[in-house]
Amino acid sequence: MAIYKRILSGNLWRFFTLLSVFLMANEVSLQETVVGFIGGSVVLPCFSKKPPITIQDITVLWRNKYDLNVYEINKGKVSVEGQNQEYNNRAETFPEEYKTGNFSLKLNNLQHTDAGKYLCYIMSKESEDWIVELLIEGV
């Protein structure tokens, strides 16, 4: 019972909740690899395959390899309330592109710790997700 309570109170519970939501929907999953350089910027791609989009019906979650909140878009509005501080003022999207299904994320001032997998979850009637592997190279 103690293990069950720990799972419910931690990130694992959030992970399994998100996982079950995505498994129940008709899910599309794509994987990309992007290379960036220390101190530079990079765009991590994430596109809906079903544009044009009614923004009010969509939530987009960007998470990193540790399930940290990198960026969120709720009903067309950016939400940085729960954003992990590592990404404050370094992550941005392209709001003018949302209606075309482009939810790509731009990371600025890249650091070695940014390397790894990023997940972009597009939650709507038919959920989609993108997995982007970010490789970081020296200057």
N, C-alpha and C positions, 0 to 999 in steps of 0.2 A: 504494500500500500504506500509506503514511503517513496518508493521509486516512482509510482504513478503520480503522486503529488508533485514531485520534483519535475517530472515531464510537463505536467499541466501548468506549472508556474514559470517554466523557462521558455527559451527560444524554440525548443523542440515542439512544443504545443503549437506555436505559431506556424512553424514549418509544416507540420502535419495538417493543420487546418488549411493552409494555402494549397498544399499538395492535393488534398481531397477535393477542393474546389476545382482545381485544374483537371483532375482525373475524371470528374463527372462531366465536364464540358467537352465539346468537340475541340480538341487541342491541336494546334499546329506548333511545332518546335523547330527552330532553325539555329544553326551554330555558325559563328564567324570568328576569325582571328584578326586582330588589329595590332600593329606595332607602333609604339610611341617612344619618345626620347625624354630623358630626365630634363625637367624644366620646360618642356614643350606642352603642346595641346594635342588632343586626339578626339575624334568623334566615334563613339560606339553606336553602331547602327541598330535601329529597332523600328520596323515598319509593320503596320497592319496590312494584311492581305485583302481587307474588305473595305477600302475607301470608296466613296466619301463617307465620313464618319460624323455621327451626331455626338459631339463632344460631351454633352450633358449625360450621356449614358456610359461613359468610359472612365475607368481608373487605370493609371499606368504606374507600376511600381518598379523602380530600379533598385536592385540589391547587389551587394558584392559577395565574395566567396564566403564571408563569415555571416551572411544574412543581415549585414548592417544596412540601414536605410541610406541610400545614396541620393535618391531623388524621388519625388512623388508628384503625380498630376491627378487631381481629383476633379472630375467634371469640367475639365478645361482650365482649371486654376492650379498654379504651382503651390505645393505645400511643403515648406521647409521646417515645419514645427517639430517633427521627429527626426530630422536629418542628422546623421552622425556628424560630429564636429570636424572629422577629417575632411569632409567634403564641403564645409561652409565656404562660400565665395569661390569655390573651384568648379562646381558643377552647374551646368546650364543646359537648357533645351531650346527649341526653336518654335515658340508658340504659334507663329504664323503658318507653320507646317502641320499643325495638329489635324486640321480638317482633311488633309490629304493622307493622313495615316502615318505621318513621320513623327516618331517619338524618340529619335536619336538623342544621345546624351553627349555633350562636349565636356571633357575633363581638362582643366587647365593646370599649369604648374605641376606637371607629373612628377611623382616620386617613386622610388623603388617599391615602396609598400603598396602602390596602386596596382601592381602586376597581379594577374589572376583572373578568375572567371567573374563575370557580371551577368546578372539575369534581369531581363526586361519582361515584366508580366503585363500584358494588355488584357484587362478584364472587362468584358462586355458580354453580349449574348453568346458569342463564340469566343472563348478565351484563346489567346495566342501567347507564346513566349519565345524569346530569343535568348540564346546563350552566347556571350561574347567573351572570348579569351583575350585579355590584354597582355601583351608582352612589352616589357620595358627594357630599352637598351641605353647604355651610357651616352654621354654627350659626344 
